[in-house]
């Protein structure tokens, strides 16, 4: 089971409480917790691919870190980003590699 998510409440509660609650309780509390359907590892791979494809770089670092916590290896993230380069775009892959390289070389 994934760690309880509080990013919505931590960052947006005072400004957008309903959105914050939906983020923490529904998206991460209900959808992400259904590990009998998809593992946290696989959900992270899917989420990272979606973020890269859409070009949502602001959210990418957080989800790369979450993915690493969920067991995504350096080899898997390199393969995923390389594969996405041909479907999502070369510049998006370059940007993703720059972030991933930082995260997977940290101790």
N, C-alpha and C positions, 0 to 999 in steps of 0.2 A: 504494500500500500504506500502511495506517495505521501510525502510530508504535507500537512495541512497548509493550504495556500492562504496567505493573508495580504498579498500585494494590493488587492483592490482596496481593502480597508486601510492599509498603511498609507497608500498614495492618493486615493480619491474619495475616501469616505466623507470628508467635509464638503467636497464640491459636488460629487455625484454618488450619493449613497446607494441608490438602487443598482446602478451599474457595478459599483464595488461589490455589493452583495451577490449579484448574479455571477460576477467573475469568480469570487471565492467559493460560493456555495453551490452553484449550478455547474459552471464550466469545470472548475477544478474539483469541487466536492462531489459531484454526481457523475459527470462524463469521464473525467480522468480516472476516477476510482473504479471503473468497470474493467478491472484487469482480467476478468474471466473472458472478456471479449477481445481486448487488445492489451498487451503488456504496456507498462509505462515506457519501456525502451522503444517499442514500435510506435506508440503515440508520439513520442519525441521525434523520431525520424520523420513521421508524417507532418508534424507541426513545423519542424525546421524546413522541410521541403516547401511547405505552403508559404512560409514567411519569406524564404529566398525567392520563390517564384513571383510573389506579389511585390517584392522590393521593399518590404517593411523592415528596413534595417534597424530602426529604433528598438524593435522587440527581439531582434536576432540574438544579441549577446546573452540576454537572460535565458532564452530557450536553448542556446548552445550549452550553457552552464547546466541547465536542468537535464539536458540530454546526456551530458557527461556523467552527471550524478545517477542517471538511470542506466548507465553501463554502456553507452555508445563509445566505441573505441576510436582511436585516431584513424585506424584503417577504414572503419565504417563511415566516418564523417568525410574523409577524403574521397571515398568511392561515391558517396551520396552527392557531394558538391560537384565532383567531376561529371557525374551522370546528369545532374541538373543543368550544367553549363550548356548542354546541347538543346535543352528544352526551355529553360527559363532565360538564358542569355549569358554570354561570356562575362560582361561587366558585373552582373549580379554574382556570378561565381567568384570572381576576383575579390569582390567585397566580402563575401562569405568566408573565403579562404583566409583573408587577413584577420578576421575575428576568430575563426576556428584555430588558426595557428597560435594565436595568443593564449587561448584557453587550454589547448591540448599540450602546450609546452610549459604551463604552470605546474608547480609542484603542490 
